[in-house]
Amino acid sequence: MKGGVRLALALIASALLIDLVLIQPNHPNALSWRALRLVPLELPVLLLGLLALGRRATWLALLAALALLLMVLVKLADFGVYTAFARGFDPLADMHLLPAGLNLLSGSIGLVGTVVLGLLLMLVLAAVAWLLYRALRLWARTGSRLPTSARLMAGAIALVFAGLSAVEIRTALNGWQGWNPPGAAFTSRLAAEHLRDFSRSRAALAEFRVAAETDPWAGRGGLLAQLGGRDVVIAFIESYGRAAFDNPLYAPRHAKTLAEGEAALRQAGLEARSGWLTSPVMGGQSWLAHGALASGLDVSDQTRYRALLTSPRKTLFTLAQDAGYQSVAVAPAIVMPWPEGPQLGFETVLAAADLGYEGLPFNWVTMPDQYTLAAYERLAPQGAPRMTEIALISSHAPWTPVAKMVPWEAIGDGSIFDAQAVAGPTPGEVWANRDTIRDHYGRALDYSVETVLSWAALPRERPPLLIVLGDHQAAGFVSQKGGMDVPVHLIGPPEAVSLFEGWGWSAGLTPDPALASWPMSAFRDRFLEAASRETEEGS
């Protein structure tokens, strides 16, 4: 009797373990007690199928344990990518995120902490795999003790649930309006969805490569002629999304920042127009947004980005070179070699080491935005007009310490920022509470916006045409509103801004909430149409 009770308890515990693996959420919104109510249709398929096959299924138990472990990893990958980027994991495009994530983690908790955490994760996964195998094998061995009739009954029920699983998966994948069975084959459906999406990604990538091979602006004359040789500066503000306008946590402070900046711009004789762009990404991977804006293509993942780099597609910066401009990238986040720079059309790259910053870093942020803009003024090549991209990073996580403005004439080599760089809470303290994270994000974002607007209003003999935009929204748990839209501000003297009146953007720095958003990939061609002059091809 005792042996029978122990066996029954072991079978129940084994079934519970497999059930938990099958209902493991892959999305942060599903991480709730309601997930425990999910009835996985695969559970009776696995357990009763093993009972029916008996000891002969021991090797199937091993394969099933490995398959379940793989799905645990897929769900963890989905969960992480959904949390950071508001989309699922794409194995075709996202494998590069692993080393990038390790670098970010190492910067937050140190190399030793990262190694220890990695080892612990490997041990946990190995333990899960071992437990799953033991649990499944127990059901197979138990089946060998049952009479043939009981095993046949178990096999028949397993087949019924396998059929239900197939119906549920077909309904979800193909939109088939058939019978909706009870329960859900969630894990199997997720595996099928990833296989389907992998195939779709390959097809979409092939279409992208065809588009990248052709360029309607290649060989066109009159490029940027309407600007009359005026400098153009495109300033990306990290994580500047529509949430700054739509989320009550951020909107009042941001409205005040924009109002003060707009007043300074008017005093400097400058005008502004504002609209919305839809970024191809959310929560990170800023370079994909940069690539989409520059190329006029939907660069929504790393695979497409690589395809762009190897294609003959001309970017906005390559076309600017054709028009006699110098192309410049100011990239304070670049601390390693960046061979992609010339491929994207940049003749001059001012990376972190080239900007001459002698102050302390702000954790991950190598230097505050105010220094970056001041250094650009000092170091940018002279002579021909410039088409410049500046990546401002003070509003990049971990959002501590939050920088503050200093007098422009006092910036010097940047050491004036040292006291700020060691002030405030640590990243660990900020990230221990989501309210604190959001508060620091909002303040860091408005510092970046305040800085670039203040810089735009500085007295100049011939102000540039300045395009200020966000690269993407912050991660969903931070932004909470606004989808994937980002604001874009066009700032310059009236004669330059008037070239773009046909866009229908809002006057000032606050875009109309009802204004239609453009895909970020549409910006290049529309900008060139407005700033160029119709001429014969090649003239």
C-alpha positions as a printed NumPy array, in Angstrom:
array([[  0.   ,   0.   ,   0.   ],
       [  2.759,   2.388,   0.919],
       [  4.492,   1.685,  -2.376],
       [  1.263,   2.373,  -4.252],
       [  0.75 ,   5.669,  -2.435],
       [  4.334,   6.737,  -3.157],
       [  3.882,   5.875,  -6.818],
       [  0.617,   7.808,  -7.007],
       [  2.192,  10.859,  -5.37 ],
       [  5.199,  10.612,  -7.702],
       [  2.918,  10.417, -10.743],
       [  0.936,  13.442,  -9.556],
       [  4.116,  15.438,  -8.891],
       [  5.49 ,  14.471, -12.304],
       [  2.262,  15.503, -14.029],
       [  2.277,  18.817, -12.143],
       [  5.869,  19.556, -13.256],
       [  5.056,  18.868, -16.91 ],
       [  1.845,  20.901, -16.602],
       [  3.813,  23.91 , -15.284],
       [  6.242,  23.669, -18.191],
       [  3.396,  23.467, -20.709],
       [  1.58 ,  26.508, -19.284],
       [  4.763,  28.574, -18.801],
       [  3.922,  32.07 , -20.163],
       [  5.961,  33.6  , -22.963],
       [  4.606,  37.143, -22.496],
       [  4.814,  39.428, -19.44 ],
       [  1.075,  40.186, -19.641],
       [  0.343,  36.473, -19.163],
       [  2.383,  36.242, -15.981],
       [ -0.554,  36.023, -13.6  ],
       [ -2.444,  33.503, -11.494],
       [ -4.883,  33.071, -14.391],
       [ -2.172,  31.199, -16.284],
       [ -2.566,  28.349, -13.786],
       [ -6.1  ,  27.8  , -15.055],
       [ -4.927,  26.936, -18.554],
       [ -5.658,  23.322, -19.479],
       [ -2.819,  22.095, -21.727],
       [ -4.135,  19.632, -24.287],
       [ -0.629,  18.193, -24.706],
       [ -0.537,  16.927, -21.111],
       [ -2.772,  13.85 , -21.649],
       [ -1.088,  13.246, -25.006],
       [  2.298,  12.97 , -23.313],
       [  1.329,  11.161, -20.135],
       [ -1.265,   8.747, -21.49 ],
       [  0.807,   8.124, -24.591],
       [  3.756,   7.088, -22.425],
       [  1.483,   4.883, -20.329],
       [  0.274,   3.173, -23.492],
       [  3.767,   2.538, -24.856],
       [  5.321,   1.456, -21.574],
       [  9.066,   0.818, -21.275],
       [  9.436,   0.948, -25.041],
       [  8.857,   4.724, -24.761],
       [ 11.892,   5.428, -22.55 ],
       [ 13.783,   6.958, -25.473],
       [ 10.669,   8.954, -26.39 ],
       [ 10.695,  10.295, -22.843],
       [ 14.208,  11.623, -23.44 ],
       [ 13.213,  13.265, -26.727],
       [ 10.106,  14.769, -25.156],
       [ 12.154,  16.132, -22.222],
       [ 14.596,  17.796, -24.635],
       [ 11.725,  19.22 , -26.701],
       [ 10.085,  20.62 , -23.582],
       [ 13.39 ,  22.147, -22.453],
       [ 13.768,  23.771, -25.883],
       [ 10.315,  25.294, -25.514],
       [ 11.219,  26.542, -22.035],
       [ 14.126,  28.405, -23.666],
       [ 11.93 ,  29.708, -26.489],
       [  9.393,  31.012, -23.978],
       [ 12.123,  32.672, -21.935],
       [ 13.482,  34.296, -25.114],
       [  9.993,  35.454, -26.062],
       [  9.416,  36.815, -22.57 ],
       [ 12.656,  38.806, -22.614],
       [ 12.146,  40.197, -26.127],
       [  8.498,  41.084, -25.416],
       [  9.582,  42.902, -22.253],
       [ 12.305,  44.884, -24.006],
       [ 11.028,  45.301, -27.559],
       [  7.266,  44.528, -27.488],
       [  7.558,  41.636, -29.959],
       [  8.374,  37.949, -29.949],
       [ 11.763,  36.314, -30.417],
       [ 12.843,  35.78 , -34.036],
       [ 15.686,  33.237, -34.258],
       [ 16.528,  34.439, -37.758],
       [ 17.179,  37.995, -36.64 ],
       [ 17.67 ,  38.047, -32.87 ],
       [ 20.581,  35.748, -32.038],
       [ 22.846,  38.811, -31.832],
       [ 20.806,  39.972, -28.82 ],
       [ 22.452,  37.37 , -26.591],
       [ 25.986,  38.889, -26.649],
       [ 24.463,  42.384, -26.582],
       [ 22.415,  41.457, -23.516],
       [ 25.456,  39.952, -21.832],
       [ 27.396,  43.166, -22.437],
       [ 24.59 ,  45.233, -20.939],
       [ 24.255,  42.884, -17.963],
       [ 28.009,  42.945, -17.412],
       [ 27.899,  46.731, -17.363],
       [ 25.158,  46.63 , -14.725],
       [ 26.299,  43.873, -12.342],
       [ 29.916,  43.318, -13.395],
       [ 31.662,  40.47 , -15.188],
       [ 31.794,  38.207, -12.116],
       [ 28.1  ,  38.694, -11.423],
       [ 27.265,  37.96 , -15.055],
       [ 29.338,  34.747, -15.041],
       [ 27.772,  33.585, -11.773],
       [ 24.279,  34.34 , -13.067],
       [ 25.029,  32.474, -16.314],
       [ 26.279,  29.414, -14.436],
       [ 23.234,  29.414, -12.185],
       [ 20.951,  29.592, -15.21 ],
       [ 22.753,  26.655, -16.85 ],
       [ 22.44 ,  24.616, -13.652],
       [ 18.728,  25.406, -13.389],
       [ 18.128,  24.401, -17.017],
       [ 20.102,  21.168, -16.567],
       [ 18.076,  20.373, -13.456],
       [ 14.813,  21.071, -15.315],
       [ 15.858,  18.773, -18.166],
       [ 16.771,  15.99 , -15.726],
       [ 13.533,  16.346, -13.779],
       [ 11.46 ,  16.344, -16.962],
       [ 13.14 ,  13.18 , -18.174],
       [ 12.636,  11.441, -14.833],
       [  8.981,  12.543, -14.75 ],
       [  8.225,  11.31 , -18.262],
       [ 10.169,   8.085, -17.783],
       [  8.174,   7.366, -14.632],
       [  4.932,   7.399, -16.629],
       [  6.44 ,   5.138, -19.29 ],
       [  7.654,   2.626, -16.695],
       [  4.34 ,   2.726, -14.884],
       [  2.585,   1.885, -18.128],
       [  4.576,  -1.346, -18.406],
       [  2.82 ,  -2.571, -15.222],
       [ -0.673,  -2.02 , -16.586],
       [ -2.759,  -4.651, -18.366],
       [ -3.055,  -4.429, -22.125],
       [ -6.643,  -3.212, -21.991],
       [ -5.727,  -0.264, -19.758],
       [ -2.852,   0.679, -22.023],
       [ -5.073,   0.523, -25.09 ],
       [ -7.573,   2.761, -23.33 ],
       [ -4.807,   5.231, -22.414],
       [ -3.531,   5.237, -26.006],
       [ -7.018,   5.881, -27.381],
       [ -7.541,   8.847, -25.062],
       [ -4.095,  10.182, -25.973],
       [ -5.034,  10.037, -29.651],
       [ -8.256,  11.94 , -28.984],
       [ -6.365,  14.722, -27.236],
       [ -3.76 ,  14.739, -30.02 ],
       [ -6.622,  15.36 , -32.446],
       [ -7.958,  18.161, -30.251],
       [ -4.483,  19.701, -30.154],
       [ -4.249,  19.594, -33.957],
       [ -7.649,  21.296, -34.26 ],
       [ -6.663,  24.006, -31.774],
       [ -3.344,  24.657, -33.531],
       [ -4.992,  24.795, -36.954],
       [ -7.62 ,  27.2  , -35.652],
       [ -4.955,  29.52 , -34.232],
       [ -2.552,  29.413, -37.195],
       [ -4.957,  29.497, -40.129],
       [ -7.939,  31.289, -38.705],
       [-10.046,  28.211, -39.422],
       [-13.528,  28.798, -38.058],
       [-14.047,  25.236, -36.94 ],
       [-14.935,  23.834, -33.549],
       [-13.057,  25.525, -30.751],
       [-11.952,  22.676, -28.45 ],
       [-11.692,  22.97 , -24.677],
       [ -8.249,  23.756, -23.321],
       [ -5.305,  24.927, -25.4  ],
       [ -2.273,  23.307, -26.976],
       [ -0.365,  26.471, -26.093],
       [  3.182,  25.109, -26.179],
       [  2.68 ,  23.131, -29.394],
       [  0.946,  26.091, -31.006],
       [  3.799,  28.364, -29.979],
       [  6.305,  25.984, -31.58 ],
       [  4.216,  25.92 , -34.77 ],
       [  3.94 ,  29.718, -34.764],
       [  7.69 ,  30.102, -34.479],
       [  8.249,  27.693, -37.358],
       [  5.692,  29.585, -39.449],
       [  7.18 ,  32.965, -38.544],
       [ 10.668,  31.724, -39.367],
       [  9.467,  30.826, -42.853],
       [  7.728,  34.19 , -43.208],
       [ 10.841,  36.023, -42.047],
       [ 12.892,  34.317, -44.722],
       [ 10.367,  35.322, -47.396],
       [ 10.194,  38.898, -46.109],
       [ 13.972,  39.096, -46.061],
       [ 14.077,  38.027, -49.71 ],
       [ 11.611,  40.819, -50.555],
       [ 13.702,  43.304, -48.565],
       [ 16.832,  42.356, -50.484],
       [ 15.067,  42.984, -53.787],
       [ 13.943,  46.429, -52.558],
       [ 17.441,  47.236, -51.299],
       [ 18.901,  46.522, -54.741],
       [ 16.85 ,  49.307, -56.315],
       [ 16.859,  52.996, -55.449],
       [ 14.688,  55.625, -57.162],
       [ 17.12 ,  58.35 , -56.095],
       [ 20.273,  56.816, -57.559],
       [ 21.545,  59.03 , -60.378],
       [ 19.053,  61.847, -59.735],
       [ 20.247,  65.405, -60.125],
       [ 19.322,  68.459, -58.069],
       [ 19.689,  66.625, -54.758],
       [ 19.193,  68.949, -51.752],
       [ 19.472,  71.957, -54.074],
       [ 16.574,  73.751, -52.362],
       [ 18.606,  73.957, -49.157],
       [ 21.183,  76.22 , -50.78 ],
       [ 24.078,  74.492, -49.046],
       [ 22.588,  74.766, -45.558],
       [ 23.861,  72.272, -42.976],
       [ 21.425,  69.532, -41.962],
       [ 21.593,  67.928, -38.522],
       [ 19.504,  64.843, -37.676],
       [ 19.505,  64.39 , -33.889],
       [ 18.116,  61.114, -32.569],
       [ 17.048,  61.265, -28.922],
       [ 17.242,  57.868, -27.261],
       [ 13.867,  56.402, -26.182],
       [ 11.933,  59.577, -27.082],
       [  8.475,  58.224, -27.851],
       [  4.89 ,  59.363, -28.011],
       [  4.49 ,  58.403, -24.364],
       [  6.125,  61.734, -23.499],
       [  2.91 ,  63.343, -24.8  ],
       [  0.303,  60.658, -24.005],
       [  1.313,  59.338, -20.588],
       [  0.243,  61.567, -17.665],
       [  3.413,  60.516, -15.854],
       [  5.514,  62.388, -18.405],
       [  3.251,  64.783, -20.322],
       [  3.065,  67.798, -17.929],
       [  6.825,  68.051, -17.454],
       [  7.454,  67.438, -21.151],
       [  4.932,  70.109, -22.194],
       [  6.771,  72.608, -19.984],
       [ 10.12 ,  71.614, -21.516],
       [  8.748,  72.069, -25.031],
       [  7.1  ,  75.41 , -24.191],
       [ 10.342,  76.82 , -22.801],
       [ 12.308,  75.462, -25.76 ],
       [  9.83 ,  76.875, -28.259],
       [ 10.109,  80.323, -26.678],
       [ 13.905,  80.175, -26.97 ],
       [ 13.647,  79.118, -30.614],
       [ 11.322,  82.032, -31.436],
       [ 13.693,  84.446, -29.756],
       [ 16.491,  83.053, -31.956],
       [ 14.384,  83.634, -35.078],
       [ 13.708,  79.944, -35.683],
       [ 10.495,  78.114, -36.495],
       [  9.422,  74.542, -35.798],
       [  7.065,  71.977, -37.29 ],
       [  6.27 ,  68.65 , -35.632],
       [  4.783,  65.309, -36.646],
       [  4.826,  61.603, -35.855],
       [  6.872,  58.745, -37.253],
       [  6.337,  55.05 , -36.574],
       [  9.594,  53.432, -35.549],
       [ 10.361,  49.901, -36.759],
       [ 11.435,  48.95 , -33.23 ],
       [ 10.478,  49.512, -29.611],
       [ 12.521,  49.459, -26.423],
       [ 15.949,  49.205, -28.067],
       [ 18.027,  48.427, -31.16 ],
       [ 18.3  ,  52.1  , -32.068],
       [ 20.525,  51.392, -35.055],
       [ 17.603,  49.748, -36.835],
       [ 15.608,  52.993, -36.6  ],
       [ 18.652,  54.928, -37.816],
       [ 18.966,  52.53 , -40.743],
       [ 15.262,  52.823, -41.629],
       [ 15.375,  56.621, -41.665],
       [ 18.586,  56.734, -43.686],
       [ 17.735,  54.047, -46.239],
       [ 14.015,  54.507, -46.806],
       [ 13.495,  50.807, -46.086],
       [ 11.747,  48.956, -43.268],
       [ 14.833,  47.887, -41.321],
       [ 12.927,  46.116, -38.567],
       [ 15.477,  43.483, -37.53 ],
       [ 19.175,  42.696, -37.56 ],
       [ 18.952,  40.421, -40.602],
       [ 17.487,  43.214, -42.709],
       [ 20.115,  45.588, -41.327],
       [ 22.887,  43.279, -42.499],
       [ 21.171,  42.946, -45.877],
       [ 21.081,  46.736, -46.148],
       [ 24.794,  46.997, -45.394],
       [ 25.689,  44.578, -48.179],
       [ 23.316,  46.131, -50.739],
       [ 23.981,  48.984, -53.195],
       [ 21.138,  50.992, -51.612],
       [ 22.065,  54.658, -51.151],
       [ 21.33 ,  56.156, -47.765],
       [ 20.397,  59.761, -47.147],
       [ 24.029,  60.358, -46.234],
       [ 25.42 ,  58.734, -49.382],
       [ 23.034,  60.826, -51.482],
       [ 24.11 ,  63.933, -49.56 ],
       [ 27.698,  63.166, -50.561],
       [ 26.537,  63.015, -54.189],
       [ 25.098,  66.507, -53.662],
       [ 28.433,  67.871, -52.389],
       [ 27.792,  67.513, -48.661],
       [ 30.169,  66.101, -46.076],
       [ 28.493,  63.266, -44.171],
       [ 29.199,  63.022, -40.443],
       [ 28.129,  60.644, -37.681],
       [ 28.448,  61.708, -34.044],
       [ 28.164,  58.528, -31.999],
       [ 29.082,  58.823, -28.307],
       [ 27.754,  55.299, -27.662],
       [ 30.264,  53.734, -30.073],
       [ 33.22 ,  52.505, -28.012],
       [ 34.437,  49.744, -30.35 ],
       [ 35.346,  49.65 , -34.05 ],
       [ 32.361,  50.505, -36.239],
       [ 32.916,  49.267, -39.789],
       [ 29.259,  49.879, -40.603],
       [ 29.813,  53.658, -40.546],
       [ 31.221,  53.996, -44.084],
       [ 28.707,  51.436, -45.352],
       [ 25.906,  53.695, -44.13 ],
       [ 27.44 ,  56.641, -45.978],
       [ 29.442,  58.422, -43.271],
       [ 32.74 ,  59.963, -44.34 ],
       [ 33.569,  61.149, -40.821],
       [ 32.691,  59.23 , -37.655],
       [ 33.143,  60.948, -34.293],
       [ 32.814,  58.043, -31.843],
       [ 33.204,  58.253, -28.058],
       [ 37.007,  58.281, -28.142],
       [ 37.057,  61.009, -30.81 ],
       [ 34.954,  63.52 , -28.893],
       [ 37.617,  64.395, -26.297],
       [ 35.491,  63.9  , -23.203],
       [ 37.629,  63.98 , -20.044],
       [ 34.802,  63.725, -17.531],
       [ 33.381,  60.678, -15.766],
       [ 30.8  ,  58.488, -17.515],
       [ 27.176,  58.443, -16.371],
       [ 27.149,  54.664, -15.874],
       [ 26.509,  53.174, -19.351],
       [ 26.199,  56.669, -20.88 ],
       [ 29.701,  57.692, -21.934],
       [ 29.057,  61.45 , -21.792],
       [ 26.102,  63.822, -21.327],
       [ 24.304,  65.114, -24.392],
       [ 25.3  ,  68.708, -23.778],
       [ 28.94 ,  67.773, -24.104],
       [ 28.261,  65.751, -27.27 ],
       [ 26.631,  68.726, -28.987],
       [ 29.352,  71.125, -27.89 ],
       [ 32.049,  68.726, -29.125],
       [ 30.332,  68.436, -32.505],
       [ 30.49 ,  72.201, -32.949],
       [ 34.192,  72.11 , -32.161],
       [ 35.243,  68.996, -34.104],
       [ 32.987,  68.786, -37.17 ],
       [ 34.81 ,  69.121, -40.507],
       [ 34.69 ,  72.55 , -42.116],
       [ 34.396,  73.668, -45.718],
       [ 31.534,  71.973, -47.541],
       [ 28.036,  71.837, -45.999],
       [ 27.419,  68.944, -43.635],
       [ 24.734,  66.28 , -43.388],
       [ 25.119,  65.023, -39.82 ],
       [ 23.524,  62.346, -37.687],
       [ 23.926,  62.791, -33.93 ],
       [ 22.865,  60.014, -31.551],
       [ 22.071,  61.544, -28.16 ],
       [ 22.213,  58.987, -25.355],
       [ 21.573,  60.673, -21.994],
       [ 18.039,  59.253, -22.056],
       [ 19.359,  55.686, -22.406],
       [ 18.832,  53.226, -19.546],
       [ 19.73 ,  52.938, -16.696],
       [ 18.663,  56.625, -16.445],
       [ 20.878,  57.38 , -13.481],
       [ 22.391,  59.753, -12.687],
       [ 20.223,  62.268, -14.533],
       [ 22.373,  64.982, -16.092],
       [ 21.679,  68.699, -15.658],
       [ 22.399,  71.635, -17.943],
       [ 25.487,  73.778, -17.356],
       [ 26.372,  77.072, -19.095],
       [ 27.462,  76.278, -22.657],
       [ 30.599,  78.353, -22.305],
       [ 31.642,  76.36 , -19.197],
       [ 31.624,  72.884, -20.771],
       [ 35.308,  72.707, -21.66 ],
       [ 36.695,  69.157, -21.647],
       [ 33.634,  67.826, -19.803],
       [ 35.172,  67.523, -16.348],
       [ 32.564,  70.017, -15.128],
       [ 30.103,  67.089, -15.218],
       [ 32.115,  64.927, -12.772],
       [ 30.069,  65.863,  -9.715],
       [ 26.856,  64.985, -11.565],
       [ 28.283,  61.656, -12.743],
       [ 28.727,  60.373,  -9.183],
       [ 25.482,  61.806,  -7.784],
       [ 22.129,  60.116,  -7.351],
       [ 21.14 ,  56.498,  -6.742],
       [ 22.842,  53.491,  -8.297],
       [ 21.235,  51.569, -11.179],
       [ 20.373,  48.778,  -8.751],
       [ 18.526,  51.214,  -6.503],
       [ 16.625,  52.788,  -9.396],
       [ 15.679,  49.491, -10.992],
       [ 14.385,  47.991,  -7.756],
       [ 11.111,  49.877,  -8.233],
       [  9.183,  50.508, -11.453],
       [  7.908,  53.883, -10.268],
       [ 11.497,  55.   ,  -9.688],
       [ 12.508,  53.704, -13.115],
       [  9.743,  55.738, -14.771],
       [ 10.57 ,  58.863, -12.798],
       [ 14.236,  58.71 , -13.77 ],
       [ 13.385,  57.926, -17.396],
       [ 11.086,  60.956, -17.626],
       [ 13.652,  63.307, -16.126],
       [ 16.49 ,  61.966, -18.28 ],
       [ 14.366,  62.297, -21.418],
       [ 13.481,  65.906, -20.698],
       [ 17.127,  66.695, -20.029],
       [ 17.942,  65.443, -23.538],
       [ 15.117,  67.413, -25.152],
       [ 15.954,  70.558, -23.181],
       [ 19.594,  70.216, -24.207],
       [ 19.013,  69.89 , -27.94 ],
       [ 16.496,  72.75 , -27.994],
       [ 18.871,  74.969, -26.059],
       [ 21.653,  74.068, -28.499],
       [ 19.415,  74.821, -31.481],
       [ 18.71 ,  78.316, -30.108],
       [ 22.386,  79.259, -29.72 ],
       [ 23.346,  82.284, -31.873],
       [ 24.769,  81.3  , -35.275],
       [ 25.485,  83.158, -38.46 ],
       [ 23.647,  80.507, -40.493],
       [ 21.593,  78.065, -38.414],
       [ 21.324,  74.485, -39.68 ],
       [ 18.129,  72.717, -40.572],
       [ 17.665,  70.556, -37.489],
       [ 15.556,  67.385, -37.394],
       [ 15.02 ,  66.123, -33.838],
       [ 13.286,  62.784, -33.404],
       [ 13.031,  59.758, -31.187],
       [ 14.55 ,  56.478, -32.255],
       [ 11.889,  54.376, -30.509],
       [  9.633,  54.209, -27.496],
       [ 11.076,  53.052, -24.208],
       [ 10.227,  49.486, -23.17 ],
       [  6.513,  48.917, -22.702],
       [  6.568,  48.815, -18.895],
       [  8.157,  52.286, -18.975],
       [  6.309,  54.001, -21.835],
       [  2.904,  52.325, -21.188],
       [  1.268,  54.419, -23.931],
       [  1.912,  55.626, -27.455],
       [  2.525,  52.386, -29.345],
       [  5.551,  52.582, -31.63 ],
       [  5.157,  56.246, -32.63 ],
       [  7.885,  58.78 , -31.986],
       [  7.751,  62.573, -32.295],
       [  9.767,  64.409, -34.938],
       [ 10.53 ,  68.139, -34.876],
       [ 11.747,  70.157, -37.869],
       [ 13.577,  73.285, -36.641],
       [ 15.261,  76.03 , -38.638],
       [ 14.983,  79.522, -40.079],
       [ 11.647,  80.307, -41.775],
       [ 13.038,  80.046, -45.31 ],
       [ 14.287,  76.497, -44.653],
       [ 11.214,  75.285, -42.764],
       [  8.899,  76.647, -45.489],
       [ 10.221,  73.984, -47.905],
       [  8.294,  71.385, -45.913],
       [  4.92 ,  73.117, -45.572],
       [  3.372,  70.486, -47.829],
       [  3.873,  67.869, -45.141],
       [  0.979,  69.254, -43.12 ],
       [  2.859,  69.   , -39.827],
       [  1.802,  70.998, -36.767],
       [  3.318,  74.404, -36.106],
       [  5.562,  74.433, -33.044],
       [  6.978,  71.536, -31.051],
       [  3.752,  69.735, -30.129],
       [  2.385,  67.55 , -32.923],
       [ -1.383,  67.285, -33.247],
       [ -2.417,  63.957, -31.645],
       [ -4.697,  63.301, -34.638],
       [ -1.926,  63.844, -37.179],
       [ -1.253,  60.727, -39.261],
       [  2.014,  58.983, -38.476],
       [  4.453,  58.121, -41.27 ],
       [  6.543,  54.976, -41.27 ],
       [ 10.065,  56.031, -40.366],
       [ 11.198,  54.477, -43.638],
       [  9.104,  57.072, -45.555],
       [ 11.123,  60.006, -44.248],
       [ 14.125,  59.76 , -46.586],
       [ 12.219,  59.998, -49.848],
       [  9.821,  62.697, -48.612],
       [ 12.7  ,  64.777, -47.297],
       [ 14.57 ,  64.464, -50.58 ],
       [ 11.453,  65.399, -52.582],
       [ 11.   ,  68.565, -50.524],
       [ 14.665,  69.577, -50.43 ],
       [ 15.688,  68.724, -53.991],
       [ 15.094,  70.409, -57.342],
       [ 13.746,  68.667, -60.417],
       [ 16.505,  68.334, -63.043],
       [ 17.387,  65.999, -65.849],
       [ 18.874,  62.709, -64.639],
       [ 22.555,  63.042, -63.868],
       [ 22.65 ,  66.817, -64.444]])
